[in-house]
Amino acid sequence: MSDQSKHIHIVGCSPRSGTTLMQEMMVACFEIDAHCEHEQSIFKSPRVPRGILCTKHPREVAYMGCVLRHNPAVYVIYVVRDPRDVIVSQHKKFPGRYYSDLGFWNEADRYAQKLEGCPRFIAVRYEDLVTYPDRVQQQLQQAMPFLRHRHAFSQFHLYAQVSDQSAMALNGVRPVDSSSIGRWRQHLDRVSSQILQHGDISPRLVHYGYEPDNAWLACLPANPVQHESVIEIRETWLDRLRFAWRIRRKCLQYWLSMTRSKEDRE
């Protein structure tokens, strides 16, 4: 990748975290030279001789430490969302079913914590994106001065040309609104059962500004009805070992590809 190129890769705290909205806003409202239609791994991204490439994959935050370390042209946008709203979110493809469990959020958060403070790792709260879209757009421009403004984030729906997959993930292209914030309060059984299964998340809610303390736990039922998720993460020690090995393998492959690219340029 040339010195004039930049690669923006969008990752999330979980499926249903808002990465599709973030990408469609970026593509519609900034001058982006190339982008993926919906989701694309950073390990499969095409090289851009000159310009800005924007890709997204909601479940790749675990690899971003390695990518940022080996490729100074990469900037990562991390979309974080209130985990309680994440776990009650539903996908249009699976009506009436909760899509992902709390395990995905917990895992992503562990890796995101390690990257806090890195100037090329830019955390954006989903709640801020849908409530103050233009303010978030200005913050992104400050963090990535190479971005050139085309349209306001608040007007993205007027200019977005999205794929069928993205339209389904967004539940349709429409003006930005904040009606999904706090929807977890209508699904207390679901939240309570996930807390019992995956542990208290209060410290992280305080960290991200979603709660002042753990007093919110008092509203949860003690004996909740269990609800299965469309996708669930397995957190056994063997699964963790396999995932750790996968991270090492992919990061080694990425380092080798960057080394070859540097040698080719020289």
Residue pairs with C-beta under 8 A, 6 or more apart in sequence:
1 7
1 47
1 48
1 71
1 73
1 261
2 49
2 50
2 265
3 73
4 50
4 51
5 47
5 48
5 49
5 50
5 51
5 52
5 53
5 73
6 51
6 52
6 53
6 73
6 74
6 75
6 144
6 146
7 42
7 45
7 48
7 52
7 53
7 54
7 55
7 71
7 73
7 74
7 75
8 26
8 32
8 52
8 53
8 54
8 55
8 74
8 75
8 76
8 77
8 144
9 42
9 45
9 54
9 55
9 56
9 57
9 60
9 64
9 67
9 74
9 75
9 76
9 77
10 19
10 22
10 23
10 26
10 54
10 55
10 56
10 57
10 58
10 76
10 77
10 79
11 19
11 56
11 57
11 58
11 59
11 60
11 61
11 64
11 76
11 77
11 78
11 79
11 108
12 18
12 19
12 58
12 59
12 61
12 78
12 79
12 80
12 81
12 108
13 61
13 78
13 79
13 80
13 81
13 83
13 86
13 104
13 105
13 108
13 109
13 112
14 58
14 59
14 81
14 83
14 86
14 100
14 104
14 105
14 108
15 58
15 59
15 86
15 99
15 100
15 104
15 231
16 81
16 86
16 89
16 91
16 99
16 100
17 58
17 79
17 80
17 81
17 86
17 126
18 79
18 81
18 126
18 129
18 130
19 56
19 57
19 58
19 79
20 38
20 56
20 166
20 169
20 170
21 126
21 129
21 130
21 170
21 176
22 56
22 77
22 79
22 124
22 129
23 35
23 36
23 54
23 55
23 56
23 166
24 156
24 160
24 162
24 166
24 170
24 173
25 129
25 133
25 137
25 153
25 156
25 160
26 32
26 35
26 54
26 77
26 140
27 35
27 54
27 160
28 150
28 151
28 156
28 159
28 160
28 161
29 137
29 149
29 150
29 151
29 152
29 153
29 155
29 156
29 159
30 52
30 147
30 148
30 149
30 150
31 52
31 147
31 148
31 150
32 52
32 53
32 54
33 48
33 50
33 51
33 52
33 53
34 46
34 48
34 51
34 52
34 53
34 54
35 53
35 54
35 55
36 45
36 54
36 55
36 56
37 163
37 165
37 166
38 163
38 165
38 166
38 169
39 56
39 57
39 58
39 165
40 55
40 56
40 57
41 55
41 57
41 60
42 55
42 57
42 60
42 63
42 67
42 74
42 254
43 63
43 250
43 253
43 254
45 53
45 55
46 53
47 261
52 146
52 147
58 79
59 104
59 108
61 76
61 78
61 108
61 111
61 112
62 107
62 108
62 111
62 243
62 247
63 247
63 250
63 251
63 254
64 76
64 78
64 111
64 115
64 121
65 111
65 114
65 115
66 247
66 250
66 251
66 254
66 255
67 74
67 76
67 251
67 254
68 74
68 76
68 115
68 118
68 120
68 121
70 254
70 255
70 258
71 254
71 258
72 120
74 120
75 120
75 122
75 143
75 144
76 115
76 120
76 121
76 122
77 122
77 124
77 140
78 112
78 115
78 121
78 122
78 123
78 124
79 124
79 126
79 129
80 109
80 112
80 123
80 124
80 125
80 126
80 208
81 125
81 126
81 127
82 126
82 127
82 181
82 182
82 184
82 205
82 208
82 210
83 102
83 105
83 106
83 201
83 204
83 205
84 184
84 191
84 201
84 205
84 210
85 180
85 181
85 182
85 183
85 184
86 100
86 102
86 104
86 105
87 98
87 100
87 101
87 102
87 105
87 184
87 190
87 191
87 194
87 229
88 98
88 183
88 184
88 186
88 187
88 190
88 191
89 98
89 99
89 100
89 180
89 183
90 96
90 97
90 98
90 99
91 99
91 168
91 169
91 230
92 168
92 169
92 171
93 168
94 230
97 228
97 229
97 230
98 187
98 190
98 227
98 228
98 229
98 230
99 229
99 230
99 231
100 229
100 230
100 231
100 232
101 194
101 197
101 198
101 229
101 231
101 232
101 233
102 194
102 195
102 197
102 198
102 201
103 198
103 232
103 233
103 234
103 235
104 231
104 233
105 201
106 198
106 199
106 201
107 233
107 235
109 204
112 121
112 123
115 121
116 123
119 143
122 140
122 143
122 144
124 136
124 139
124 140
125 208
125 209
127 178
127 181
128 135
128 136
129 136
129 153
129 176
130 176
130 177
130 178
130 180
130 181
131 178
131 181
133 152
133 153
133 154
133 156
133 176
134 152
134 153
134 154
136 153
137 149
137 152
137 153
140 147
141 147
141 149
150 159
151 158
151 159
153 176
154 175
154 176
156 176
157 173
157 174
157 175
157 176
160 173
162 170
162 173
167 173
184 190
184 191
185 219
188 219
188 220
188 221
188 224
189 221
189 224
189 225
189 227
190 224
190 227
191 220
192 220
192 221
192 222
192 224
193 224
193 225
193 226
193 227
195 201
195 217
195 220
196 224
200 214
200 217
202 211
202 213
202 214
202 216
202 217
205 211
205 216
206 212
206 213
206 214
